[in-house]
């Protein structure tokens, strides 16, 4: 009976995957894990790592990739069109990331770019999360608002670092990947790895999974 039940569950799982794969996404999500990963035991990005705390050290590019990998797996199950525009552990240049995103947007016409990062500052007390868009009122603002609202729901005890001076909560910056992408684009700073408490959380797989699920909830809301 146990073997039969396992077989049925496997068939149902495969059926759900096939049904979801037949769904048509409203958008193609271009997921960009910031910085580099580890190749042959060597971290590919200078800096972009936490201090060596007693509980361990966080390498931002590695954490970014784990979150993106989780999001891609969830998109696959849900039948949401998503692409890892880096798809390696190399630290791809900002120019190349934008080039890949713009080429995909030219082909598909309906892309949304999401750059995944975590933050750092010289003061170890700096904490919280933030979401950036390019300067001015653009189509990216609505995307950012959805992601910010969802993060506030998932992380009510953490600081939302926002700027409401222009009527919405996203921060604005001239980041290359936001300024030169031809599709709506946001950059998410998932907490501070220079803050001991938040760094410890970022090193925890359950917390990384929560971040990924949070961003996936935003994607699902926009896809509705």
C-alpha positions, 0 to 999 in steps of 0.5 A, a space after each residue: 500500500 505504501 508503494 502504491 501511495 507513493 506511486 500515485 503521489 508521483 503521478 499526481 506530481 508529474 500531472 501538476 507539473 504538466 498542467 502548470 507548464 501549459 499555463 501561459 505567463 503574463 511576463 518573463 521574469 529575468 532573475 539576476 543573482 548579483 556578483 559571482 559565485 565560487 569556482 574551484 574553491 575561489 569566490 569570484 568577487 572582490 569584497 561582497 562578503 561579511 566579516 568572519 563572524 564566530 558563526 560563519 561568513 556570508 558571501 553575497 554572490 553565493 547567497 544571491 544564487 541560492 535565492 535565485 535557484 529557489 525562485 527558479 524551481 518554484 517558477 517551474 512548478 507554477 508554470 511561470 516563465 523565468 530565466 536565470 540571466 547569469 546561469 553560472 558562477 562567473 561574475 558577469 559584468 553589468 554591461 553583459 547582464 543588461 545586454 542579455 536582459 535587453 536581448 531577451 526583452 526584444 525577443 519576448 516583449 514582456 520581461 521584468 528584470 529582478 536583480 537579487 542582492 544583499 546590502 553592506 555598510 561600514 556601520 554594523 548596526 545598519 539593517 533592513 531591506 530595500 528595493 530600488 528602481 531607476 530615477 523618475 516615474 516608470 513602469 518599474 515603480 508598480 513592480 517595486 511597490 508589490 515587492 515592498 508590500 509583500 516584504 513588509 508582510 513577510 518580515 514585519 519585525 525588520 526595517 523597511 528602508 524606503 523613500 516616500 518622497 515621490 509618492 512610493 516606497 522604492 528608492 531610486 538610483 542610477 544603478 547600471 542594471 536599472 538605468 540601462 535595462 529596456 524592461 521594468 527593472 528592480 534591484 532588491 537588497 535582502 538585508 545587511 550581511 555586515 550586520 551580525 544578526 542579519 548575517 546569521 539569518 542570511 546564512 540560515 537556509 530556512 531564512 533564505 527559503 523565506 526570502 525566496 518564497 516572499 519574492 515568489 509571492 510578489 511574482 504570483 500577485 503580479 501574474 494574476 
